[in-house]
């Protein structure tokens, strides 16, 4: 035996060893260590105590190791070369040995750059191999590193080291391990293994060198706690090889933690079979609770009985002399305790008697209370009866009034709510829904007739009350809370397909089952058959006899079979022009799905839902799984001129047309739609109206609503280019783009906006599509700005300084489609507001508005990293867009964005290559390009607009005509900031420069319109009138 | 050569506050070659200082001069008297020059215009990289001529750490892993076996941890 540690004993006995890991706290709290030790105790043979891992200051490994030892857990003390020189290290080694630590893991240590003190001087007096050599020399040679003799009590330590089979150069890794073993390592723990195949190759090399015979090899494993953690390890921990399979398993898992444990157990089972592996090292980082489960499931429990684990707080020599003394003391102590116990026993006898009395009185009191409760119940019943009678009376009063109206429509039978009042059509509809719902509810609840009748009466009363047709006296019945609750429960039942949520008093059926069935029905209604089937099956698994669930499941199955049959021939030729050679059929279809969705979005934007529906349906037919198409369809339904539900549309295809043209005159065609009978509409719409040329721009668009402001809409008279260029061959002027700008979604929910999607230069309708129309976000500053000209300030004077109100005003008063919160107050050269404070403000703004939010930092890379990270940790429920990511902070912020799946703004100085470079860097990081908006850094009129324009145009041309994939990303232009800092916006009105406000508005609007022409897709602006003017321009051109 | 970098102008202006007559003293040695303190940079610094002082409303007389080197006593001779006429001598030499002036020219108030950075080479115009740490105990014969002391973030002696991936250092993907380079170099020369030998723990005294270093060559002493 080298040190006689438990770990050494287990390994030497040939048993498969299990070690764990314990990270000391970032505080002086010993309880944290104790608690973690207790969790691990008995499940592992020894526990690594990390030494300020990732260079973050924590309780020292020696101290935490001793605390663990006092809990009866054997520590493996880690020691790095980063923080101490050979003097400090040897001193700690002696101390550790003196206090009973028997295992030492020698590491070089993570570089201080990664920790919380990157400014620190890294010591690195020696490396891990030299450290091993030094400790082995102290132990076996009984000499300090300098050569001086250790006269007695040399440190007896079982020495470990680390090995990373996944670092490079791969062939050298086994040789490096050999060096460590030669230097003195008795055991080795490897880096976390996910790529078992590569580890097996490493082990092969290890066996070839015979290393496994000279030291014990423990395979390192870590249960991934979440998909986010796995992704982080994959992308940001150098030398950690997380396989795509692991990522996929976590992604597909319902319970990521559970799957994490499954993954690690699978890996343990695989590495166990590799020859030369003597154990596993389970690193459940901040998830110690998982260890017992992992050990158990991997078949490694129970662990061999602990031996030799005892805290040594005195030297072994002193123990012997202490034993005799201790024995005497113990005898005395025992005597004292016995005496004490006797006295206590006497005292407790009396206590017990008292306790008995108290309990008896308590029981009698409880009995009384029960009696009281019973009488209260009967009182309540009487009250209910009285109320019912009153209602009855009230109803009769109404009936007796001289109004002989027919009962409401909607199958009003004996069990229907009947109201003898002239009803408006809306009320009628409400009532019929209510009746249907009631019927359904009755069925579901299995209510007795009396109960149902009572419920119905209550509702009736409620309904009449709301109509205001009953004397005030009858109101007494209405506020009964139980009734209101029921009414609320019935509300969702207004759609007949849906089952109502069961109230709590439901008896016959399991509540869960009812809930699930209801959910299933909703899904069925939405035609999500697979989802519905899943839910029904879940319900059946709880109650296999539930009829409704069975029925639902069958429906879902039938539903699934149907579309499957339909789907096969769906991507019909009619929707697709012939596929070009360089593309596969799927790619081509995909392109067209995107095109159709884009067209649909444009139509929808123009307020022409029927045309939009047509496009979305086409997209949907090409790809029934396309979420955007679905979302578009849903939005069509929500639109005021809603056409029939999608499922009503016949599956037949329109006549083949190379590119489906929109109806000749969108608004005219759409206008009469709502009046038309539902069944007719689809046929009519499906009538192909082929045009000779693919010129999808409609002749006219709905006129923008003329506000009370002086800015009106622009003239829409337009002569088509084809007409103007009549006689000239189209080939001479049409240059079709081969690329397409990606779509980026900002925000979530109904107010989400999609940016990009164009397949041609901006507004070049004769060449392609514009995808989604350009959008404008209002700029809101997070602090009261200085030096704002009156012409702008007057619009926000009431809200400046309060970003929440400011943002709300932009949305409610000026109809902002998005808000950009400029966090200027965080600038270290300005107010230098703390990141956490700024984050609170951002959170408040995010909570106050429902439109998409862009959070724009101050431009200082480090501060923005800090601020935006704070913000994203606070705002977790909203998909905010974070900006600006620069080459100085893209790694940190990119990682944050990936973790929360947020869109970002990639900001570069104005240059084609820099913009591309940053996109590439972000993509390499793992952020997909459909989460990126490019901020090319723009200049206002008179401040470099021309340069901005030409660079943006070059970027766009590279994307569209040169297939520069990395540049197929939408533009965001921060216009307001640039315009309103120009002095021309601030100079007072005078004869030469004219009116200040008009001047400012025009500078902003002209900058905006110029950048629109250059490809700007999302503009950030400040002046409401400038926004209005720009919007009018966009509307007239789209 | 010694690589240096000009201090930020606000810092220089700060140290010269109150001075009425300033000499900007360049050096045509290393700092001229690494474009930090030669004739050209002296001109740039003096122009910037004039502007800075003017902006601060301070009248200052600025003179410019550049020595062949500031690290040899004979070149400093003229400064011994002339330097006293100035409220401040701003040296654009490396730290050696500034120290040497302070040592050799009593009564002259010398200030540094540069931050002396490292011993490095000129990769391409405008880019320099550290190549040597001046540790006083070269191991380059064992490492294929590539220095692990200067070029490894942890100054490792026994091969690449676990953070070496794809030939890149874990601290920054723009930094090459010098041990990976050494491995490839030795492989090329069929000397990989050298890396399997354990390099013993270093003696850092020669690297300055034994106190200020000095070199004497008896035969050359006057």
Interface residues (C-beta under 8 A of the other chain):
Chain A: X81 X82 X86 X108 X109 X110 X111 X113 X114 X122 X124 X125 X126 X127 X128 X129 X130 X133 X134 X145 X162 X163 X164 X166 X167 X168 X169 X172 X175 X176 X178 X179 X182 X183 X191 X238 X239
Chain B: X153 X154 X155 X156 X157 X158 X159 X160 X161 X162 X163 X164 X165 X166 X167 X168 X170 X171 X172 X177 X180 X183 X184 X192 X195 X196 X198 X199 X200 X201 X202 X204
